[in-house]
């Protein structure tokens, strides 16, 4: 139990990559910041466990060393004493989780945005349910900024991506006259694997249409009609990162419905 504080470093050197999580800066983008916050939450659970084990290792030690007669007279028992075997059993799952966190941190070290989500998603393909649950929990937390970008783009036609993390990108060199044809495109390197190519194309088309209405058509009525839609979209919870996003199919116009033949 004397070496118990050494576990604060990550299981006796088993997880050296986790030492840089808390001190790392916030220059990796919003997705990296969300992943960092989720990893810190996992480490906080581990630190709470270490605090409980340290308290349990220090308090009953004196009564356990007094011998069975003194322990019986004082009404205490050595049953709660923290032995190395109990320590090994109680730390087996936390240490497994720490090693998994180290692997995920190494995999996402040089990635950002959708590429970071892709790296995490690859590790979710695991046969162990506990490992898969941990990765999916971190993936869902890290994907929230990306899903907020999707909602802002398809609802308001606004591309809120200052650091190039979104799979819909823009070319600022393209002029307003080519806004529809060449300004916006799909960056496959930033497309998360849980968003299919067809869904990404729908997201691009819907957001580009709304953006074109706002910037080129000067449709002020659209701004007024968009307010309740944006409020309703903000009230809807974001889907899980592992869930497949639905296809965004616009409803047919009345004119196209009139042209349909019964046969």
DRENMI-383107 format. One line per 4 residues: number of its first residue (from 1); their letters; for each residue x, y, z of N, C-alpha, C. Coordinates in Angstrom, 1 decimal, decimal comma, always signed. Layout:
BEGIN
NUM	a	X:Y:Z:X:Y:Z:X:Y:Z  ...
***
This chain:
BEGIN
1	xxxx	+0,8:-1,2:+0,0:+0,0:+0,0:+0,0:+0,8:+1,3:+0,0  +2,1:+1,1:+0,3:+3,0:+2,3:+0,3:+3,2:+2,8:-1,1  +3,1:+1,9:-2,1:+3,3:+2,3:-3,5:+2,0:+2,8:-4,1  +0,9:+2,9:-3,4:-0,4:+3,2:-4,0:-0,4:+4,6:-4,6
5	xxxx	+0,3:+5,6:-4,0:+0,3:+6,9:-4,7:+1,0:+6,9:-6,1  +1,8:+5,9:-6,3:+2,5:+5,8:-7,6:+1,5:+5,5:-8,7  +0,3:+5,0:-8,4:-0,7:+4,7:-9,4:-1,3:+6,0:-10,0  -1,1:+7,1:-9,3:-1,6:+8,4:-9,8:-0,9:+8,7:-11,2
9	xxxx	+0,2:+8,1:-11,5:+0,9:+8,3:-12,7:+0,4:+7,5:-13,9  -0,6:+6,6:-13,6:-1,3:+5,8:-14,7:-0,9:+4,4:-14,7  -0,9:+3,8:-13,5:-0,8:+2,3:-13,4:+0,7:+1,9:-13,6  +1,6:+2,6:-12,9:+3,0:+2,1:-12,9:+3,7:+2,2:-14,3
13	xxxx	+3,4:+3,3:-15,0:+4,0:+3,5:-16,3:+3,3:+2,8:-17,4  +2,2:+2,2:-17,2:+1,5:+1,5:-18,3:+0,8:+2,4:-19,2  +0,5:+3,7:-18,8:-0,2:+4,6:-19,7:+0,6:+5,9:-19,7  +1,7:+6,0:-20,3:+2,5:+7,3:-20,3:+1,8:+8,4:-21,1
17	xxxx	+1,0:+8,0:-22,1:+0,4:+9,1:-22,9:-0,7:+9,9:-22,2  -1,2:+9,4:-21,1:-2,2:+10,2:-20,4:-1,7:+11,3:-19,6  -0,4:+11,4:-19,4:+0,2:+12,5:-18,6:+0,1:+13,8:-19,3  -0,1:+13,8:-20,6:-0,2:+15,1:-21,4:-1,6:+15,5:-21,6
21	xxxx	-2,6:+14,8:-21,1:-4,0:+15,2:-21,3:-4,4:+16,4:-20,6  -4,2:+16,5:-19,3:-4,6:+17,6:-18,5:-3,9:+18,9:-18,8  -2,6:+18,8:-19,2:-1,8:+20,0:-19,5:-1,8:+20,4:-20,9  -2,5:+19,7:-21,8:-2,5:+20,0:-23,2:-3,3:+21,3:-23,5
25	xxxx	-2,9:+22,0:-24,5:-3,7:+23,2:-24,8:-4,9:+23,0:-25,6  -5,6:+24,0:-25,9:-6,9:+23,9:-26,6:-6,8:+24,3:-28,1  -5,6:+24,0:-28,8:-5,4:+24,5:-30,1:-5,8:+23,4:-31,1  -6,4:+22,3:-30,7:-6,6:+21,2:-31,6:-8,0:+21,3:-32,2
29	xxxx	-8,8:+22,2:-31,9:-10,1:+22,4:-32,4:-11,2:+21,9:-31,4  -12,4:+22,1:-31,7:-13,5:+21,8:-30,8:-13,7:+20,4:-30,6  -13,5:+19,5:-31,6:-13,6:+18,1:-31,5:-12,6:+17,6:-30,5  -11,3:+18,0:-30,7:-10,2:+17,6:-29,8:-10,5:+18,1:-28,4
33	xxxx	-11,0:+19,3:-28,2:-11,4:+19,7:-26,9:-12,4:+18,9:-26,2  -13,5:+18,5:-27,0:-14,5:+17,6:-26,4:-14,0:+16,3:-26,1  -13,1:+15,7:-26,9:-12,4:+14,4:-26,6:-11,6:+14,5:-25,3  -10,9:+15,7:-25,2:-10,0:+15,9:-24,0:-10,9:+16,0:-22,8
37	xxxx	-12,0:+16,7:-22,8:-12,9:+16,8:-21,7:-13,4:+15,4:-21,3  -13,8:+14,6:-22,3:-14,3:+13,3:-21,9:-13,3:+12,4:-21,3  -12,0:+12,5:-21,8:-10,9:+11,7:-21,3:-10,6:+12,2:-19,8  -10,7:+13,4:-19,6:-10,5:+13,9:-18,2:-11,6:+13,5:-17,3
41	xxxx	-12,8:+13,3:-17,8:-13,9:+12,8:-16,9:-13,6:+11,3:-16,6  -13,0:+10,5:-17,5:-12,7:+9,2:-17,2:-11,6:+9,1:-16,2  -10,6:+10,0:-16,3:-9,5:+10,1:-15,4:-10,0:+10,5:-14,0  -11,0:+11,4:-13,9:-11,5:+11,8:-12,6:-12,1:+10,7:-11,9
45	xxxx	-12,8:+9,8:-12,6:-13,3:+8,6:-11,9:-12,2:+7,7:-11,3  -11,1:+7,6:-12,1:-10,0:+6,8:-11,6:-9,4:+7,5:-10,4  -9,2:+8,8:-10,4:-8,6:+9,5:-9,2:-9,5:+9,3:-8,0  -10,8:+9,4:-8,2:-11,7:+9,2:-7,0:-11,5:+7,8:-6,4
49	xxxx	-11,4:+6,8:-7,3:-11,1:+5,4:-6,8:-9,8:+5,3:-6,0  -8,8:+6,0:-6,5:-7,5:+6,0:-5,9:-7,6:+6,7:-4,5  -8,4:+7,7:-4,4:-8,5:+8,4:-3,1:-9,2:+7,5:-2,1  -10,2:+6,7:-2,6:-10,9:+5,8:-1,7:-10,0:+4,7:-1,2
53	xxxx	-9,2:+4,2:-2,1:-8,2:+3,1:-1,8:-7,2:+3,6:-0,8  -6,7:+4,8:-1,0:-5,7:+5,3:-0,1:-6,3:+5,5:+1,3  -7,5:+6,0:+1,4:-8,1:+6,1:+2,7:-8,3:+4,7:+3,4  -8,7:+3,7:+2,6:-8,9:+2,4:+3,1:-7,6:+1,7:+3,5
57	xxxx	-6,5:+2,1:+2,8:-5,2:+1,5:+3,1:-4,6:+2,1:+4,4  -4,9:+3,3:+4,7:-4,3:+4,0:+5,9:-5,1:+3,8:+7,2  -6,4:+3,8:+7,1:-7,2:+3,8:+8,3:-7,1:+2,5:+9,1  -7,4:+1,3:+8,5:-7,4:+0,1:+9,3:-6,1:-0,5:+9,5
61	xxxx	-5,0:+0,1:+9,0:-3,7:-0,6:+9,2:-3,2:-0,7:+10,6  -3,5:+0,3:+11,4:-3,0:+0,3:+12,8:-3,7:-0,8:+13,6  -5,0:-0,9:+13,4:-5,8:-2,0:+14,1:-5,4:-3,4:+13,6  -5,1:-3,5:+12,3:-4,8:-4,8:+11,8:-3,4:-5,3:+12,3
65	xxxx	-2,5:-4,3:+12,6:-1,2:-4,7:+13,2:-1,2:-5,0:+14,7  -2,3:-4,6:+15,4:-2,3:-4,9:+16,8:-2,5:-6,3:+17,2  -3,0:-7,1:+16,2:-3,2:-8,5:+16,5:-4,7:-8,8:+16,6  -5,0:-10,1:+16,6:-6,5:-10,5:+16,6:-7,1:-10,2:+18,0
69	xxxx	-6,3:-10,3:+19,1:-6,9:-10,0:+20,4:-7,3:-8,6:+20,6  -6,4:-7,7:+20,3:-6,6:-6,2:+20,4:-7,7:-5,8:+19,4  -7,8:-6,4:+18,2:-8,8:-6,0:+17,3:-10,2:-6,4:+17,7  -10,2:-7,6:+18,4:-11,5:-8,1:+18,9:-12,0:-7,3:+20,0
73	xxxx	-11,0:-6,8:+20,9:-11,4:-6,0:+22,1:-11,9:-4,6:+21,6  -11,3:-4,1:+20,6:-11,7:-2,8:+20,1:-12,9:-2,8:+19,1  -13,3:-4,0:+18,8:-14,5:-4,2:+18,0:-14,2:-4,0:+16,5  -12,9:-4,0:+16,1:-12,6:-3,8:+14,7:-12,2:-5,2:+14,1
77	xxxx	-12,0:-5,2:+12,9:-11,7:-6,5:+12,2:-10,7:-6,2:+11,1  -9,9:-7,2:+10,8:-9,0:-7,0:+9,6:-9,6:-7,3:+8,3  -10,9:-7,5:+8,3:-11,5:-7,9:+7,0:-11,5:-6,8:+6,0  -11,5:-5,5:+6,5:-11,5:-4,4:+5,5:-10,1:-3,9:+5,2
81	xxxx	-9,1:-4,6:+5,7:-7,7:-4,2:+5,4:-7,4:-4,4:+3,9  -6,7:-3,4:+3,3:-6,5:-3,4:+1,9:-5,2:-4,3:+1,6  -5,4:-5,5:+1,2:-4,3:-6,3:+0,8:-4,0:-6,2:-0,6  -2,8:-6,7:-1,0:-2,4:-6,6:-2,4:-3,3:-7,3:-3,3
85	xxxx	-3,8:-8,4:-2,9:-4,7:-9,2:-3,7:-6,0:-8,4:-4,0  -6,6:-7,8:-2,9:-7,8:-6,9:-3,1:-7,4:-5,7:-4,0  -6,3:-5,2:-3,8:-5,9:-4,0:-4,7:-5,8:-4,4:-6,1  -5,2:-5,6:-6,4:-5,1:-6,1:-7,7:-6,5:-6,4:-8,4
89	xxxx	-7,4:-6,9:-7,6:-8,8:-7,2:-8,1:-9,5:-5,9:-8,4  -9,4:-4,9:-7,5:-10,2:-3,7:-7,6:-9,6:-2,8:-8,7  -8,3:-2,9:-9,0:-7,7:-2,1:-10,0:-7,6:-2,7:-11,4  -8,1:-4,0:-11,5:-8,0:-4,6:-12,8:-8,8:-3,9:-13,9
93	xxxx	-10,0:-3,6:-13,6:-10,8:-2,9:-14,6:-10,4:-1,5:-14,8  -10,1:-0,7:-13,8:-9,6:+0,7:-14,0:-8,3:+0,7:-14,8  -7,4:-0,2:-14,6:-6,1:-0,2:-15,3:-6,4:-0,6:-16,8  -7,3:-1,5:-17,0:-7,6:-1,8:-18,4:-8,2:-0,6:-19,1
97	xxxx	-9,0:+0,2:-18,4:-9,6:+1,4:-19,0:-8,5:+2,4:-19,3  -7,5:+2,5:-18,4:-6,4:+3,5:-18,6:-5,6:+3,1:-19,8  -5,3:+1,8:-19,9:-4,6:+1,4:-21,1:-5,3:+1,7:-22,4  -6,6:+1,5:-22,4:-7,5:+1,8:-23,5:-7,4:+3,3:-23,8
101	xxxx	-7,5:+4,1:-22,8:-7,4:+5,6:-23,0:-6,1:+6,0:-23,6  -5,0:+5,4:-23,1:-3,7:+5,7:-23,7:-3,7:+5,3:-25,2  -4,2:+4,2:-25,6:-4,3:+3,8:-27,0:-5,1:+4,9:-27,8  -6,2:+5,3:-27,3:-7,0:+6,2:-28,0:-6,3:+7,6:-28,1
105	xxxx	-5,7:+8,0:-27,0:-5,0:+9,3:-27,1:-3,8:+9,3:-28,1  -3,1:+8,1:-28,2:-2,1:+8,0:-29,2:-2,6:+8,0:-30,6  -3,8:+7,4:-30,8:-4,4:+7,3:-32,1:-4,9:+8,7:-32,5  -5,3:+9,5:-31,6:-5,9:+10,8:-31,9:-4,9:+11,9:-31,7
109	xxxx	-3,6:+11,6:-31,6:-2,7:+12,7:-31,2:-2,5:+13,7:-32,3  -2,4:+13,3:-33,6:-2,2:+14,2:-34,7:-3,4:+14,4:-35,5  -4,6:+14,0:-35,0:-5,8:+14,2:-35,8:-6,6:+15,3:-35,3  -7,6:+15,7:-36,1:-8,5:+16,8:-35,7:-9,8:+16,6:-36,4
113	xxxx	-10,9:+17,1:-35,9:-12,2:+17,1:-36,5:-12,6:+15,7:-36,9  -13,1:+15,5:-38,1:-13,7:+14,3:-38,5:-12,6:+13,2:-38,6  -11,4:+13,5:-38,8:-10,3:+12,5:-38,8:-10,1:+12,0:-37,4  -10,2:+12,8:-36,4:-10,1:+12,3:-35,0:-11,3:+11,3:-34,7
117	xxxx	-12,5:+11,7:-35,2:-13,6:+10,8:-35,0:-13,5:+9,5:-35,7  -12,8:+9,5:-36,9:-12,6:+8,3:-37,6:-11,6:+7,4:-36,8  -10,6:+8,0:-36,2:-9,6:+7,2:-35,4:-10,3:+6,5:-34,2  -11,2:+7,3:-33,6:-11,9:+6,7:-32,4:-12,9:+5,6:-32,9
121	xxxx	-13,5:+5,9:-34,0:-14,5:+4,9:-34,5:-13,9:+3,6:-34,9  -12,6:+3,6:-35,3:-12,0:+2,3:-35,6:-11,8:+1,5:-34,4  -11,5:+2,1:-33,3:-11,3:+1,3:-32,0:-12,7:+0,9:-31,4  -13,8:+1,4:-31,9:-15,1:+0,9:-31,4:-15,5:-0,4:-32,0
125	xxxx	-14,7:-0,9:-33,0:-15,0:-2,2:-33,6:-14,3:-3,3:-32,8  -14,7:-3,5:-31,6:-14,1:-4,4:-30,6:-15,0:-5,4:-30,1  -14,6:-6,7:-29,9:-15,4:-7,7:-29,4:-15,7:-7,6:-27,9  -14,9:-6,9:-27,2:-15,2:-6,8:-25,7:-16,2:-5,7:-25,5
129	xxxx	-17,4:-6,1:-24,8:-18,4:-5,1:-24,6:-18,0:-3,9:-23,8  -17,2:-4,2:-22,8:-16,7:-3,1:-21,9:-15,8:-2,1:-22,7  -14,9:-2,6:-23,5:-14,1:-1,8:-24,3:-14,9:-1,0:-25,3  -15,8:-1,7:-26,0:-16,7:-1,0:-27,0:-17,5:+0,1:-26,3
133	xxxx	-18,0:-0,1:-25,1:-18,9:+0,9:-24,4:-18,0:+2,1:-24,1  -16,8:+1,9:-23,6:-15,9:+3,0:-23,3:-15,6:+3,8:-24,5  -15,3:+3,2:-25,6:-14,9:+3,9:-26,8:-16,2:+4,7:-27,4  -17,3:+4,0:-27,3:-18,5:+4,7:-27,8:-18,9:+5,9:-27,0
137	xxxx	-18,7:+5,8:-25,7:-18,9:+6,9:-24,8:-18,0:+8,1:-25,1  -16,8:+7,8:-25,3:-15,8:+8,9:-25,7:-16,1:+9,4:-27,1  -16,5:+8,5:-28,0:-16,8:+9,0:-29,4:-18,1:+9,9:-29,4  -19,1:+9,5:-28,6:-20,3:+10,4:-28,6:-20,0:+11,8:-28,0
141	xxxx	-19,2:+11,8:-27,0:-18,8:+13,1:-26,5:-18,0:+13,9:-27,4  -17,0:+13,3:-28,1:-16,2:+14,0:-29,1:-16,9:+14,4:-30,3  -18,0:+13,7:-30,7:-18,7:+14,0:-31,9:-19,7:+15,2:-31,8  -20,0:+15,6:-30,6:-21,0:+16,6:-30,4:-20,7:+17,9:-31,1
145	xxxx	-19,5:+18,4:-31,1:-19,2:+19,6:-31,9:-19,5:+19,4:-33,4  -19,1:+18,3:-34,0:-19,4:+18,0:-35,4:-20,9:+17,9:-35,7  -21,6:+17,3:-34,8:-23,1:+17,2:-35,0:-23,7:+18,6:-34,9  -23,2:+19,5:-34,0:-23,7:+20,9:-34,0:-23,4:+21,6:-35,3
149	xxxx	-22,2:+21,3:-35,9:-21,9:+22,0:-37,2:-22,9:+21,5:-38,2  -23,3:+20,2:-38,2:-24,3:+19,7:-39,1:-25,6:+20,4:-39,0  -26,0:+20,6:-37,7:-27,3:+21,2:-37,5:-27,3:+22,7:-37,9  -26,2:+23,4:-37,6:-26,1:+24,8:-38,0:-26,1:+25,0:-39,6
153	xxxx	-25,5:+24,0:-40,3:-25,4:+24,1:-41,7:-26,7:+23,8:-42,4  -27,4:+22,7:-41,9:-28,7:+22,3:-42,6:-29,9:+23,1:-42,2  -29,8:+23,8:-41,0:-30,9:+24,6:-40,5:-30,7:+26,1:-41,0  -29,5:+26,6:-40,8:-29,3:+28,0:-41,1:-28,4:+28,3:-42,3
157	xxxx	-27,8:+27,3:-42,8:-26,9:+27,5:-44,0:-25,6:+28,2:-43,5  -25,2:+28,1:-42,3:-24,1:+28,8:-41,7:-23,0:+27,7:-41,5  -21,8:+28,0:-42,0:-20,7:+27,1:-41,8:-19,8:+27,6:-40,7  -20,0:+27,0:-39,5:-19,3:+27,4:-38,3:-18,1:+26,5:-38,1
161	xxxx	-17,1:+26,7:-38,8:-15,9:+25,8:-38,8:-14,7:+26,6:-39,0  -14,2:+27,4:-38,0:-13,0:+28,2:-38,1:-11,7:+27,5:-38,3  -11,7:+26,2:-37,9:-10,4:+25,4:-37,9:-10,5:+24,3:-38,9  -11,4:+24,2:-39,8:-11,4:+23,2:-40,8:-11,6:+21,8:-40,3
165	xxxx	-12,6:+21,6:-39,4:-12,9:+20,3:-38,8:-14,1:+19,6:-39,5  -14,9:+20,4:-40,2:-16,1:+19,9:-40,7:-15,9:+19,2:-42,1  -16,8:+18,3:-42,4:-16,6:+17,6:-43,7:-17,1:+18,5:-44,9  -17,9:+19,5:-44,6:-18,3:+20,5:-45,6:-17,3:+21,7:-45,5
169	xxxx	-16,6:+21,9:-46,5:-15,6:+23,0:-46,5:-15,9:+24,0:-47,6  -15,3:+25,1:-47,5:-15,5:+26,2:-48,4:-14,2:+26,7:-48,9  -14,2:+27,3:-50,2:-13,0:+27,9:-50,8:-13,2:+29,4:-50,8  -12,6:+30,1:-49,9:-12,8:+31,6:-49,9:-12,3:+32,3:-51,2
173	xxxx	-11,5:+31,6:-52,0:-11,0:+32,3:-53,2:-12,1:+32,3:-54,3  -13,2:+31,5:-54,1:-14,3:+31,5:-55,1:-15,2:+32,8:-54,9  -15,5:+33,5:-55,9:-16,3:+34,7:-55,8:-17,8:+34,4:-55,6  -18,5:+35,4:-55,4:-20,0:+35,2:-55,1:-20,7:+34,8:-56,4
177	xxxx	-20,2:+35,1:-57,6:-20,8:+34,6:-58,8:-20,8:+33,1:-59,0  -19,8:+32,5:-58,4:-19,7:+31,0:-58,4:-20,0:+30,4:-57,1  -20,8:+31,0:-56,3:-21,1:+30,6:-55,0:-21,8:+29,2:-55,0  -22,7:+29,0:-55,9:-23,4:+27,7:-55,9:-22,6:+26,6:-56,5
181	xxxx	-21,8:+26,9:-57,5:-21,1:+25,8:-58,3:-19,8:+25,4:-57,6  -19,1:+26,3:-57,0:-17,7:+26,0:-56,6:-17,3:+26,4:-55,2  -18,1:+27,1:-54,5:-17,7:+27,6:-53,2:-17,6:+26,5:-52,1  -18,6:+25,6:-52,1:-18,7:+24,6:-51,0:-18,5:+23,2:-51,6
185	xxxx	-17,8:+22,3:-50,9:-17,5:+21,0:-51,3:-17,3:+20,1:-50,1  -17,2:+18,8:-50,4:-17,1:+17,8:-49,3:-15,6:+17,4:-49,2  -15,1:+17,5:-47,9:-13,7:+17,1:-47,6:-13,8:+15,7:-47,0  -13,5:+14,7:-47,8:-13,7:+13,3:-47,3:-12,7:+13,0:-46,2
189	xxxx	-11,6:+13,7:-46,0:-10,7:+13,4:-44,9:-11,4:+13,8:-43,6  -12,3:+14,7:-43,6:-13,0:+15,1:-42,4:-14,4:+14,5:-42,2  -14,7:+13,6:-43,1:-16,1:+13,0:-43,0:-16,0:+11,8:-42,0  -16,7:+11,8:-40,9:-16,7:+10,7:-39,9:-17,3:+9,4:-40,6
193	xxxx	-16,9:+8,3:-40,2:-17,4:+7,0:-40,8:-18,8:+6,8:-40,5  -19,4:+7,4:-39,5:-20,8:+7,1:-39,2:-21,7:+8,0:-40,1  -21,2:+8,9:-40,9:-21,9:+9,7:-41,9:-21,5:+9,1:-43,3  -22,5:+8,5:-43,9:-22,2:+7,9:-45,2:-22,0:+9,0:-46,3
197	xxxx	-21,4:+8,6:-47,4:-21,2:+9,5:-48,5:-22,5:+10,1:-49,0  -23,6:+9,3:-49,1:-24,9:+9,8:-49,6:-25,4:+10,8:-48,6  -25,3:+10,6:-47,3:-25,8:+11,5:-46,3:-25,0:+12,8:-46,3  -23,7:+12,7:-46,5:-22,8:+13,9:-46,6:-23,2:+14,7:-47,8
201	xxxx	-23,5:+14,1:-48,9:-23,9:+14,8:-50,1:-25,3:+15,5:-49,9  -26,2:+14,9:-49,1:-27,5:+15,5:-48,8:-27,2:+16,7:-47,9  -26,4:+16,6:-46,9:-26,0:+17,7:-46,0:-25,5:+18,8:-46,8  -24,5:+18,6:-47,7:-24,0:+19,6:-48,5:-25,0:+20,3:-49,3
205	xxxx	-25,9:+19,6:-49,9:-26,9:+20,2:-50,8:-27,9:+21,0:-50,1  -28,4:+20,5:-48,9:-29,4:+21,3:-48,1:-28,8:+22,6:-47,6  -27,6:+22,5:-47,0:-27,0:+23,7:-46,5:-26,6:+24,7:-47,5  -26,2:+24,2:-48,7:-25,8:+25,1:-49,8:-27,0:+25,8:-50,3
209	xxxx	-28,1:+25,1:-50,4:-29,4:+25,7:-50,8:-29,8:+26,9:-49,9  -29,8:+26,6:-48,6:-30,2:+27,6:-47,6:-29,2:+28,8:-47,7  -27,9:+28,5:-47,8:-26,9:+29,5:-47,9:-27,1:+30,4:-49,1  -27,4:+29,7:-50,2:-27,7:+30,5:-51,5:-28,9:+31,4:-51,3
213	xxxx	-29,9:+30,9:-50,7:-31,1:+31,8:-50,5:-30,8:+33,0:-49,7  -30,0:+32,8:-48,7:-29,7:+33,9:-47,7:-28,7:+34,9:-48,4  -27,7:+34,4:-49,1:-26,7:+35,3:-49,6:-26,9:+35,9:-51,0  -27,6:+35,2:-51,9:-27,8:+35,6:-53,2:-29,2:+36,1:-53,6
217	xxxx	-30,2:+35,5:-52,9:-31,6:+35,8:-53,2:-32,1:+36,9:-52,3  -31,4:+37,3:-51,3:-31,9:+38,3:-50,4:-33,4:+38,0:-49,9  -33,6:+36,8:-49,6:-35,0:+36,4:-49,2:-35,2:+36,7:-47,7  -35,7:+37,9:-47,4:-35,9:+38,3:-46,0:-37,0:+37,4:-45,3
221	xxxx	-38,0:+37,0:-46,1:-39,0:+36,2:-45,5:-38,5:+34,8:-45,0  -37,4:+34,4:-45,7:-36,8:+33,1:-45,2:-36,2:+33,3:-43,8  -35,7:+34,4:-43,5:-35,1:+34,7:-42,2:-36,2:+34,6:-41,1  -37,4:+35,2:-41,4:-38,5:+35,1:-40,4:-39,0:+33,7:-40,3
225	xxxx	-39,1:+33,0:-41,4:-39,6:+31,6:-41,3:-38,6:+30,7:-40,6  -37,3:+31,0:-40,7:-36,3:+30,1:-40,2:-36,3:+30,1:-38,7  -36,7:+31,2:-38,0:-36,6:+31,3:-36,6:-37,3:+30,1:-35,8  -38,6:+29,8:-36,1:-39,2:+28,7:-35,4:-38,5:+27,3:-35,7
229	xxxx	-38,0:+27,2:-37,0:-37,4:+26,0:-37,4:-36,1:+25,8:-36,6  -35,3:+26,9:-36,5:-34,1:+26,8:-35,7:-34,3:+26,5:-34,2  -35,4:+27,1:-33,7:-35,7:+26,9:-32,3:-36,1:+25,4:-32,1  -36,9:+24,9:-33,0:-37,3:+23,5:-32,9:-36,1:+22,5:-33,0
233	xxxx	-35,2:+22,9:-33,9:-34,0:+22,0:-34,1:-33,1:+22,1:-32,9  -33,0:+23,2:-32,3:-32,1:+23,3:-31,1:-32,7:+22,5:-29,9  -34,0:+22,3:-29,9:-34,6:+21,6:-28,8:-34,5:+20,1:-29,0  -34,2:+19,6:-30,2:-34,0:+18,2:-30,4:-32,6:+17,7:-30,0
237	xxxx	-32,5:+16,7:-29,2:-31,2:+16,2:-28,8:-30,4:+15,7:-29,9  -29,1:+15,8:-29,9:-28,2:+15,3:-30,9:-28,2:+13,8:-30,9  -28,2:+13,2:-32,1:-28,1:+11,7:-32,2:-26,8:+11,2:-31,7  -26,8:+9,9:-31,3:-25,5:+9,3:-30,9:-24,6:+9,2:-32,1
241	xxxx	-23,3:+9,3:-31,8:-22,3:+9,3:-32,9:-22,3:+8,0:-33,7  -22,5:+6,9:-33,0:-22,5:+5,6:-33,7:-23,7:+5,3:-34,6  -24,8:+6,1:-34,3:-26,1:+5,9:-35,1:-26,0:+6,5:-36,5  -26,5:+5,8:-37,4:-26,5:+6,3:-38,8:-27,4:+7,4:-38,9
245	xxxx	-27,0:+8,5:-39,6:-27,8:+9,6:-39,8:-28,8:+9,4:-40,9  -30,1:+9,9:-40,7:-31,1:+9,7:-41,8:-30,8:+10,5:-43,0  -31,2:+9,9:-44,2:-31,1:+10,7:-45,4:-32,0:+11,9:-45,4  -31,4:+13,0:-45,9:-32,2:+14,2:-46,0:-32,8:+14,4:-47,4
249	xxxx	-34,0:+13,9:-47,5:-34,7:+14,0:-48,8:-35,7:+15,1:-48,8  -35,6:+16,1:-49,7:-36,7:+17,1:-49,7:-38,0:+16,5:-50,2  -39,1:+17,0:-49,7:-40,4:+16,6:-50,2:-40,6:+17,1:-51,6  -41,3:+16,3:-52,4:-41,6:+16,8:-53,8:-42,5:+18,0:-53,8
253	xxxx	-42,2:+18,9:-54,7:-43,0:+20,1:-54,9:-44,4:+19,8:-55,4  -45,4:+20,7:-55,1:-46,7:+20,4:-55,7:-46,8:+20,3:-57,2  -45,9:+21,0:-57,9:-45,9:+20,8:-59,3:-45,4:+19,5:-59,8  -44,4:+18,9:-59,1:-44,0:+17,6:-59,4:-45,0:+16,5:-59,0
257	xxxx	-45,7:+16,8:-58,0:-46,8:+15,8:-57,6:-47,9:+15,8:-58,7  -48,2:+17,0:-59,2:-49,3:+17,0:-60,2:-48,9:+16,3:-61,5  -47,6:+16,3:-61,8:-47,1:+15,6:-63,0:-47,1:+14,1:-62,9  -47,2:+13,6:-61,7:-47,2:+12,1:-61,6:-48,4:+11,4:-62,2
261	xxx	-48,1:+10,3:-62,8:-49,2:+9,5:-63,5:-49,6:+8,4:-62,6  -50,9:+8,0:-62,7:-51,3:+6,9:-61,8:-50,7:+5,6:-62,2  -50,2:+5,5:-63,4:-49,6:+4,2:-63,8:-48,0:+4,3:-63,7
***
